[in-house]
Amino acid sequence: MKIAHECLASAKKDMLPLLDKHWKETEPNQETIMLDPDWKEYSRLDSSGILRIFTAREKGQLIGYCVLMISTSVHHKGHLFAGTDVVYIHPDFRRGSTGSDLIRFAESHCKDNGVSLMTLNMKTDYPFDSLMLKMGFNLLERVYHKCFLGK
């Protein structure tokens, strides 16, 4: 398995089928909010250095990704914070160390690039809390949502 930091241009085509699988598996509001990434904005964020895409590939095939947004914190202007956009490992590769290897790689990149704090989000219906705790992450907050469409 190969883990790497890739730009959007090199990863996007391979990410599309996995993004669709990810969305179908985890998105709670599929009937009202369709998957429709703003690729122009992703491209702008990539070219400005905010978007960071970390990939896991097995024999060249994309099997997972961890996408972070890195920027100065508006609450703590002297610090860079990294926050999850999306993180996903294909179900066939979740039993091994793919997830932890990918997150460790992203962590190392963040540390090497002056990031003070990294947060990882997960859906409560698809938790990987034990992995996060084992890797030294702490539970920080809970997020609630309410969809105003379709009901």
SULMOVEN-V406196 format. One record per pair of residues at least 4 apart in sequence whose C-alpha atoms are under 6 Angstrom apart, sorted by the first residue. I is the first residue (numbers start at 1). J is the second residue. Records with the same first field share a line. If there is no record, write none. Layout:
I=J ; J
This chain:
1=57 ; 58
2=56 ; 57
3=55 ; 56
4=54 ; 55
5=53 ; 54
6=53
8=12
11=15
15=19
18=22
23=27
29=33
30=34
32=150
39=43
45=50 ; 51
46=50 ; 51
50=69 ; 70 ; 71
51=68 ; 69
52=67 ; 68
53=67
54=65 ; 66
55=64 ; 65
56=62 ; 63 ; 64
57=61 ; 62 ; 63
63=89 ; 90
64=88 ; 89 ; 90
65=87 ; 88
66=86 ; 87
67=85 ; 86
68=83 ; 84 ; 85
69=82 ; 83
70=81 ; 82
71=80 ; 81
72=77 ; 79 ; 80
73=77 ; 79 ; 80 ; 81
79=116
80=115 ; 116
81=115 ; 116 ; 117 ; 118
82=118
83=118 ; 119
84=120
97=101
100=104
110=115
111=115
132=137
133=137
